[in-house]
């Protein structure tokens, strides 16, 4: 169970909620520019994770320019020195650097075929993050064809409409590269859909804005298909989102493993002590889709709004003066956020000031609200308050034994991962007149706040000895510190990421979609037989009507227009009213983007208009 971490503290919360691994961005070069962390903070997270055998992956998954190569190399070595378990990368320059730690191929590399997975394995990658668009059959085929490669797949979170790594709309329109962690979310904008005669077929709708992924009902099938790492999207999300979603999927995974212990096991250890009831409807979502996992469906796009609607809570029964009477079974709280679609199909919202059973008193009564309107809750004040509390510390089982020696005593501790620690203390042997072991065991079991849980105290004493409680407490602390030093000391092993001589043959020509932006990446491909390499879009804007986006989502299919001929269609950003509300000077208002449909591949491309 792989959870996102915007910060080290959120990563620790994720581990306490059941994550077997977390992924986090370094200060620079991560595909979420606003989610960077210092090496010191990542070290703190790594030490905590390793107590439970959990792993920490650091995203350095942007494309890299020549003047950044030295800085990236230095950063990677610093991360290795603090014990991170792998780097998630997109740029082949990192492979060419021959770094001493495992590399995972980012979903930004657009990994959709068994051939590409075999090639990445032959080049030294240890794990690949598959494209979100793949179905169960695709994943199973890749697994059968490359059993040696560990497969990671997304299970929950926000979706990019373009194949990851192949979206250039943000760079083209705003000079902000998605491959550099600066996506301006072009796909969440409202568009008009026009035909080649200028007729407006759809007006001012979010035609590229996808719902959020939710594969709750297909986790077991994903495991059976060969997925060994279930990834939650959300390195920009807050702690409440990460805690809720991680705890939900962790519990689900535990149930599967309990039924099939001979086939599956968790990769980390310990027991979570969740003090809330996870509910995926309670945290940010635009509605849910399993997104092509079981084939193409129409219901993947959130056409009316890119914002979170939340959970359905009932309908407006009556509006009386300063309150709204709601029919339904939901319980409301002061401070809730409710929303609805008005007569124009636009999302509106209001804050609840006070509640009296099913009477809701808005802070300000929305004028657009009418009777029989469906209401959704996109902010549950009570749930959010509960999520603000720190999650109880994850615990790991330990056994402790005490033995008398010639000069004193030896204490040994073993955790459920099999890690051990011992201390020998010089101490006078004072024989006792009454049995002492229950008192000794009670003192040695006081491990609160350490993340440990004592399951057994083994008595290897030859006699009943009196040992003062203060000494036992001191020895216990020293023993736990020694164990925790062992737990945090499993630094990454030196890895051989060099090219395998039996590697798959690379293409002779690489287009700009391979995102090659520095001389080391070119050097890597040259060594592997590539003679013709186009520069990345960020270095040189390609001429002609190239694809700014390549999508499995098809507007024609979603709108039921598949069989309406091959007429040309265009997306156009609406012309903003002068000084209109929400107007931004950065938006290319009125700009038109041709759409191209490849029905054989069942793909849609959004083109650059010359």
C-alpha positions in Angstrom: 0.0 0.0 0.0 1.8 3.1 -1.3 0.6 6.4 0.0 1.5 10.0 -1.0 3.3 12.5 1.3 3.3 16.2 0.7 5.4 16.6 3.9 7.3 14.3 6.2 4.6 14.7 8.9 1.9 13.6 6.4 4.1 10.6 5.5 4.3 9.6 9.1 0.5 9.9 9.4 0.2 7.6 6.3 2.4 5.0 8.0 0.4 5.1 11.1 -2.8 4.6 9.0 -1.4 1.5 7.3 0.9 2.5 4.4 3.6 -0.1 3.6 5.5 2.6 1.7 5.2 6.3 1.1 6.5 8.5 -1.8 7.6 12.1 -1.3 9.2 14.9 -3.3 12.6 16.3 -2.7 13.1 20.1 -2.5 13.3 20.2 -6.3 12.8 18.0 -9.4 9.6 16.4 -8.4 6.5 16.3 -10.7 4.6 18.2 -8.0 6.5 21.5 -7.8 4.6 22.7 -4.7 5.3 19.6 -2.7 9.1 19.7 -2.0 10.9 18.6 1.2 14.4 19.0 2.6 16.8 16.1 2.9 16.6 16.4 6.7 12.8 16.0 6.7 13.0 13.0 4.4 15.6 11.5 6.7 13.2 11.9 9.6 10.4 10.2 7.6 12.8 7.4 6.5 13.9 6.6 10.0 10.3 6.4 11.2 9.2 4.3 8.2 12.1 1.8 8.7 11.0 1.0 12.3 8.1 -0.9 10.7 9.9 -2.2 7.6 8.0 0.4 5.5 9.8 2.1 2.6 10.3 5.6 1.4 10.5 6.4 -2.3 11.6 9.9 -3.4 10.2 11.4 -6.6 12.9 13.0 -8.8 10.6 12.6 -11.8 10.8 15.8 -13.8 12.9 16.1 -17.0 16.2 17.7 -16.3 18.1 20.4 -18.1 21.9 20.3 -18.6 22.6 23.0 -16.0 20.8 20.9 -13.4 22.6 17.6 -13.8 25.2 18.2 -11.2 22.7 19.3 -8.6 20.5 16.3 -9.3 23.4 13.9 -8.9 24.4 15.5 -5.6 20.8 15.3 -4.4 20.5 11.7 -5.3 23.7 10.8 -3.4 22.4 12.7 -0.3 19.2 10.8 -0.4 21.1 7.5 -0.7 23.1 8.5 2.4 20.0 8.9 4.5 18.7 5.5 3.5 15.8 6.1 1.1 14.7 2.9 -0.6 14.4 4.1 -4.2 14.1 7.1 -6.5 11.1 7.5 -8.8 12.5 9.0 -12.1 11.5 9.9 -15.6 14.8 11.2 -17.0 17.3 8.6 -18.3 20.1 10.9 -17.1 19.7 9.4 -13.7 20.2 5.9 -15.1 23.3 7.1 -16.9 24.7 8.5 -13.5 25.0 4.9 -12.3 23.5 5.8 -8.9 24.0 3.4 -5.9 20.3 2.9 -5.2 17.2 1.4 -6.9 15.4 3.4 -9.6 11.6 3.1 -10.2 10.3 4.2 -13.6 7.7 7.0 -13.1 4.3 6.9 -14.7 5.6 10.0 -16.5 7.4 7.5 -18.8 4.1 6.5 -20.3 4.5 2.7 -19.6 1.7 0.8 -21.5 3.3 -2.2 -23.1 5.1 -5.4 -22.1 7.9 -4.5 -24.6 8.6 -1.2 -22.8 8.5 -2.9 -19.4 11.0 -5.5 -20.6 13.2 -2.8 -21.9 13.1 -0.8 -18.7 14.0 -4.0 -16.8 16.9 -4.7 -19.0 18.2 -1.2 -18.4 18.2 -1.7 -14.6 14.9 -0.4 -13.3 13.5 -2.3 -10.3 9.9 -1.3 -10.4 7.6 0.4 -13.0 4.6 2.6 -12.4 2.1 1.6 -15.1 -0.1 4.1 -17.0 -3.4 4.7 -15.4 -5.2 3.9 -18.6 -4.4 0.1 -18.6 -7.0 -2.5 -18.0 -6.8 -5.6 -15.9 -6.1 -7.7 -19.0 -3.3 -5.4 -20.1 -1.7 -5.5 -16.6 -2.0 -9.3 -16.5 -0.3 -9.6 -19.9 2.6 -7.4 -18.9 3.0 -9.4 -15.7 3.1 -12.7 -17.6 5.6 -11.3 -20.1 8.0 -9.8 -17.5 7.7 -11.7 -14.3 11.0 -10.3 -13.0 9.7 -6.7 -12.9 7.7 -5.4 -10.0 4.5 -3.7 -11.2 2.9 -0.6 -9.5 -0.5 0.7 -10.4 -2.7 3.5 -9.3 -5.7 2.6 -7.2 -7.2 6.0 -6.1 -7.0 9.7 -6.7 -7.1 12.5 -9.3 -6.6 11.6 -13.0 -4.7 13.3 -15.8 -6.7 13.2 -19.1 -3.6 12.8 -21.2 -1.2 9.8 -20.9 1.2 11.0 -18.2 4.4 12.5 -19.6 2.7 13.2 -23.0 0.8 16.4 -22.0 2.2 19.6 -23.4 -0.8 21.8 -23.2 0.3 23.6 -20.1 3.8 24.3 -21.6 2.3 25.5 -24.9 -0.4 27.8 -23.4 1.2 29.0 -20.2 4.9 28.2 -20.4 4.5 25.9 -17.4 5.7 22.4 -18.1 3.8 19.4 -16.7 7.0 17.4 -17.2 8.7 20.0 -14.9 6.2 19.8 -12.1 4.4 23.0 -13.0 1.1 21.9 -14.6 -1.4 24.7 -14.9 -4.3 22.2 -15.2 -5.4 23.1 -18.7 -7.6 20.0 -18.6 -9.8 21.4 -15.8 -10.9 24.5 -17.8 -14.3 24.9 -19.4 -14.5 24.7 -23.3 -16.9 25.0 -26.1 -17.1 22.2 -28.6 -17.4 23.3 -32.2 -17.6 21.6 -35.6 -15.7 22.7 -38.7 -18.5 25.1 -39.6 -18.3 27.0 -36.3 -21.5 25.5 -34.9 -21.3 25.3 -31.1 -22.3 21.7 -30.1 -21.6 22.0 -26.4 -21.1 25.3 -24.6 -18.9 26.1 -21.6 -18.4 22.6 -20.2 -15.4 20.8 -18.6 -15.0 18.4 -21.5 -11.5 17.2 -20.4 -11.9 17.2 -16.7 -12.0 13.6 -15.5 -13.6 12.2 -12.3 -11.3 10.8 -9.7 -10.2 7.2 -9.7 -11.7 4.7 -7.2 -10.8 1.0 -7.6 -12.2 -0.1 -4.3 -14.1 -3.0 -5.8 -11.2 -4.3 -7.9 -8.2 -4.4 -5.6 -8.2 -8.1 -5.4 -8.4 -8.4 -9.2 -5.4 -6.0 -9.5 -3.4 -8.2 -7.1 -4.3 -11.3 -9.1 -3.2 -9.5 -12.3 0.3 -9.0 -10.9 0.2 -5.6 -9.2 2.5 -5.6 -6.1 2.3 -1.9 -5.3 -1.1 -0.2 -5.0 -0.6 3.6 -5.4 -2.7 6.4 -4.0 -2.4 9.7 -5.9 -2.1 12.9 -3.9 1.2 14.5 -3.2 -0.6 17.9 -3.1 -3.4 16.6 -0.8 -3.7 17.4 2.9 -3.3 15.0 5.9 -7.0 14.4 6.2 -7.2 13.0 2.6 -4.1 10.9 3.0 -5.1 9.4 6.4 -8.7 8.6 5.2 -7.8 7.0 1.9 -4.8 5.1 3.2 -6.7 3.7 6.2 -9.6 2.7 3.9 -7.5 0.8 1.4 -5.2 -0.7 4.1 -8.2 -2.2 5.8 -9.4 -3.6 2.5 -6.0 -5.1 1.8 -5.9 -6.7 5.2 -9.2 -8.4 4.6 -8.0 -9.9 1.3 -4.7 -11.1 2.9 -6.6 -12.7 5.8 -8.6 -14.8 3.3 -5.5 -15.6 1.1 -2.5 -15.6 3.5 -0.6 -18.2 1.3 -0.7 -15.9 -1.7 -0.3 -12.3 -0.4 1.3 -10.5 2.6 2.0 -7.0 3.6 5.5 -5.8 3.0 5.6 -3.8 6.2 4.9 -4.8 9.8 3.0 -3.5 12.8 -0.5 -2.8 13.9 -2.5 0.3 13.1 -4.7 1.9 15.8 -7.1 3.9 13.7 -9.4 6.0 15.8 -11.8 7.1 13.0 -14.0 5.3 10.4 -12.5 5.7 6.9 -15.0 6.9 4.3 -13.9 7.8 0.8 -17.0 10.0 0.2 -15.8 12.3 2.9 -12.6 13.6 1.3 -12.0 15.5 -2.0 -13.4 13.9 -5.1 -15.0 14.9 -8.4 -17.1 11.7 -8.4 -15.6 8.3 -9.0 -14.6 6.1 -11.9 -12.6 2.8 -12.2 -11.1 4.4 -15.4 -10.7 1.7 -18.1 -9.8 -1.0 -15.6 -12.7 -3.1 -17.0 -12.9 -1.5 -20.4 -14.2 1.8 -21.8 -17.2 3.4 -20.0 -19.0 6.6 -20.8 -19.0 7.9 -17.2 -15.4 9.0 -16.8 -15.7 12.8 -17.2 -16.9 15.4 -14.7 -18.4 17.7 -17.3 -20.2 20.2 -15.1 -17.4 21.1 -12.7 -13.8 20.4 -11.9 -14.5 21.0 -8.2 -15.4 18.5 -5.5 -19.1 17.7 -5.1 -18.8 15.3 -2.1 -21.4 13.0 -0.9 -25.1 13.2 -1.7 -27.1 14.2 1.4 -30.6 14.7 0.3 -33.0 17.1 -1.4 -34.4 20.5 -0.5 -37.9 19.9 0.8 -38.7 23.5 1.7 -37.1 26.9 2.0 -38.5 29.0 4.9 -37.1 32.4 5.7 -33.5 31.8 6.9 -33.4 28.0 6.9 -33.6 25.1 4.5 -35.6 21.9 5.3 -33.8 18.9 3.9 -35.3 15.5 3.2 -33.0 12.5 3.7 -31.2 10.6 6.5 -28.0 12.5 6.7 -26.9 14.2 9.9 -25.6 17.8 9.6 -23.2 19.8 11.7 -22.4 23.4 12.2 -19.7 24.4 9.7 -20.6 21.9 7.0 -20.2 22.9 3.4 -23.1 22.0 1.1 -23.3 22.5 -2.7 -25.7 22.1 -5.6 -26.1 22.7 -9.3 -28.2 25.7 -10.2 -30.6 26.1 -13.2 -27.6 26.8 -15.5 -25.8 23.6 -14.4 -23.2 25.5 -12.5 -22.0 24.3 -9.1 -22.9 26.6 -6.2 -22.2 26.3 -2.5 -22.9 27.6 0.9 -21.6 27.2 4.5 -23.9 25.9 7.2 -24.1 28.3 10.1 -26.4 26.4 12.4 -28.3 23.0 12.4 -31.5 22.0 14.1 -32.1 18.3 13.1 -32.9 18.5 9.3 -33.2 22.3 9.4 -30.1 23.9 8.0 -29.4 27.6 8.5 -27.0 28.9 5.8 -24.5 31.6 6.7 -26.0 33.4 3.7 -29.0 32.0 1.8 -28.1 31.2 -1.8 -30.5 32.9 -4.2 -30.1 30.1 -6.8 -31.4 27.4 -4.4 -34.8 26.0 -5.1 -37.0 23.3 -3.8 -36.4 19.7 -4.9 -32.7 20.5 -5.6 -30.2 17.7 -4.8 -27.7 18.7 -2.2 -24.1 17.4 -1.7 -21.8 17.8 1.2 -18.2 18.7 0.2 -17.1 19.6 3.7 -18.1 17.5 6.7 -17.1 19.6 9.7 -17.3 16.8 12.2 -15.3 14.4 10.1 -12.6 17.0 9.3 -12.3 17.8 13.1 -11.8 14.1 13.8 -9.1 13.9 11.1 -7.2 16.8 12.6 -6.3 14.7 15.6 -2.9 12.9 15.3 -3.3 9.3 14.5 -2.2 6.9 17.3 1.2 5.6 16.7 1.6 2.3 14.8 2.9 -0.4 17.0 5.1 -3.4 16.3 5.2 -6.5 18.5 8.4 -7.3 20.5 9.5 -10.0 22.9 11.9 -9.2 25.7 14.0 -11.6 27.7 16.2 -11.1 30.8 19.0 -13.4 31.9 21.5 -13.1 34.7 25.2 -13.1 33.9 28.4 -13.4 35.9 28.7 -9.6 36.3 25.0 -8.6 36.0 22.2 -9.1 33.5 21.6 -9.4 29.8 18.4 -8.1 28.2 17.4 -9.1 24.7 14.6 -7.8 22.5 13.3 -9.1 19.2 10.6 -7.4 17.0 8.2 -9.1 14.6 10.5 -8.3 11.7 13.1 -10.5 13.3 15.4 -7.6 14.2 17.2 -8.0 17.5 19.1 -5.9 20.0 20.9 -6.7 23.3 22.4 -4.9 26.3 24.7 -6.2 29.0 24.7 -4.3 32.3 27.0 -4.7 35.3 24.9 -5.0 38.4 25.1 -6.6 41.8 22.9 -9.7 42.3 20.6 -9.1 45.2 18.6 -12.3 46.0 15.0 -11.6 47.0 12.9 -13.4 49.6 9.7 -13.2 47.5 8.9 -13.8 43.8 10.0 -10.8 41.7 9.4 -11.7 38.1 5.8 -10.2 37.7 7.2 -6.9 39.0 10.2 -7.0 36.6 7.9 -8.0 33.7 5.6 -5.1 34.5 8.5 -2.6 34.4 9.9 -3.9 31.2 6.5 -3.8 29.5 6.1 0.0 29.9 6.9 0.9 26.3 4.2 3.5 25.7 5.0 6.1 23.1 7.8 4.1 21.5 5.8 2.4 18.7 6.4 -1.0 20.4 4.0 -3.5 22.0 5.4 -6.1 24.3 3.8 -9.5 23.7 6.0 -11.7 25.8 8.6 -11.3 28.6 10.8 -14.3 28.9 12.2 -15.2 32.3 15.7 -16.7 32.1 16.8 -15.7 35.6 18.4 -18.5 37.6 16.9 -17.1 40.9 14.6 -14.4 42.2 16.6 -11.2 42.1 15.6 -7.8 43.5 16.2 -5.1 40.8 15.1 -1.6 41.6 12.4 -0.2 39.3 14.6 2.8 38.4 17.3 0.4 37.1 14.8 -1.6 35.1 13.4 1.6 33.6 16.9 2.7 32.6 17.7 -0.6 31.1 14.4 -0.7 29.2 15.1 2.7 27.6 18.6 1.7 26.6 17.4 -1.6 25.1 14.6 0.2 23.1 17.1 2.8 21.8 19.4 0.0 20.7 16.5 -1.7 18.8 15.3 1.5 17.2 18.9 2.1 16.0 18.8 -1.3 14.4 15.4 -0.6 12.9 16.5 2.7 11.3 19.8 1.4 10.2 18.6 -0.6 7.1 20.1 1.8 4.6 19.6 1.1 0.9 21.9 -1.5 -0.6 24.2 -0.5 -3.4 22.5 -1.3 -6.6 23.7 -2.1 -10.1 21.7 0.0 -12.4 24.0 -0.5 -15.4 22.7 -1.6 -18.7 22.2 -5.3 -19.2 24.0 -6.6 -22.3 20.9 -8.6 -23.2 18.7 -5.6 -23.3 15.8 -5.0 -25.7 16.7 -3.0 -28.8 15.7 0.6 -28.6 14.1 2.5 -31.4 16.5 4.2 -33.9 14.5 7.5 -33.8 13.0 9.1 -30.8 10.4 11.8 -31.0 9.9 14.8 -28.7 7.4 12.8 -26.7 10.4 10.9 -25.1 11.1 14.2 -23.3 14.9 14.2 -23.7 16.2 17.5 -22.4 19.9 17.0 -21.5 23.2 15.5 -22.9 23.3 12.6 -20.4 20.0 11.3 -21.5 21.0 11.6 -25.1 24.3 9.9 -24.2 22.4 7.0 -22.7 20.2 6.5 -25.8 23.2 6.8 -28.1 24.9 4.0 -26.2 21.8 1.9 -26.8 21.7 2.4 -30.5 19.5 5.5 -31.0 20.9 7.7 -33.7 18.2 10.3 -34.1 16.7 12.2 -31.1 14.3 15.1 -31.2 14.6 17.6 -28.4 12.0 17.8 -25.7 9.0 20.1 -26.2 10.3 22.3 -23.4 13.5 23.0 -25.4 11.9 23.4 -28.9 8.3 23.7 -29.8 7.6 21.2 -32.6 6.3 22.6 -35.8 3.0 21.4 -37.3 -0.2 20.2 -35.7 1.4 18.0 -33.1 -0.5 16.4 -30.2 -0.6 18.5 -27.1 -2.5 15.7 -25.4 -3.0 12.0 -26.2 -6.0 10.6 -24.3 -7.9 7.4 -23.8 -10.8 9.6 -22.9 -12.8 10.4 -26.0 -15.2 13.4 -26.1 -17.2 11.9 -29.0 -17.7 8.6 -27.1 -18.7 10.4 -23.8 -21.2 12.6 -25.6 -22.7 9.7 -27.6 -21.3 11.0 -30.9 -19.2 8.0 -32.0 -21.4 7.1 -34.9 -22.0 10.6 -36.2 -19.4 10.6 -38.9 -15.8 11.8 -39.1 -16.5 15.5 -39.1 -13.9 17.7 -37.6 -14.3 18.9 -34.0 -12.6 21.6 -32.1 -12.2 22.7 -28.5 -12.3 26.4 -27.9 -11.7 28.3 -24.8 -14.7 30.7 -24.4 -14.0 34.4 -24.9 -14.0 36.0 -21.4 -16.3 39.0 -20.9 -14.3 42.1 -20.4 -13.5 42.3 -16.7 -15.7 39.4 -16.0 -15.7 37.5 -12.8 -12.9 35.0 -12.6 -11.2 36.4 -15.7 -7.4 35.8 -15.9 -5.0 37.5 -18.2 -3.0 34.2 -18.5 -5.8 32.2 -20.2 -5.6 32.1 -24.0 -9.3 33.1 -24.4 -10.9 32.2 -27.6 -8.0 29.9 -28.7 -9.1 26.9 -30.7 -7.6 23.4 -30.5 -8.4 20.8 -33.2 -9.4 17.3 -32.1 -8.1 14.2 -33.8 -9.7 10.8 -33.3 -7.8 7.5 -33.9 -10.7 5.0 -33.8 -8.4 2.0 -34.4 -6.5 2.8 -31.2 -9.6 4.3 -29.6 -7.6 7.4 -28.7 -8.2 11.2 -28.9 -5.6 13.8 -29.5 -5.8 17.5 -28.7 -3.7 19.3 -31.3 -1.7 22.4 -31.5 -3.4 24.8 -33.9 -1.1 26.5 -36.3 
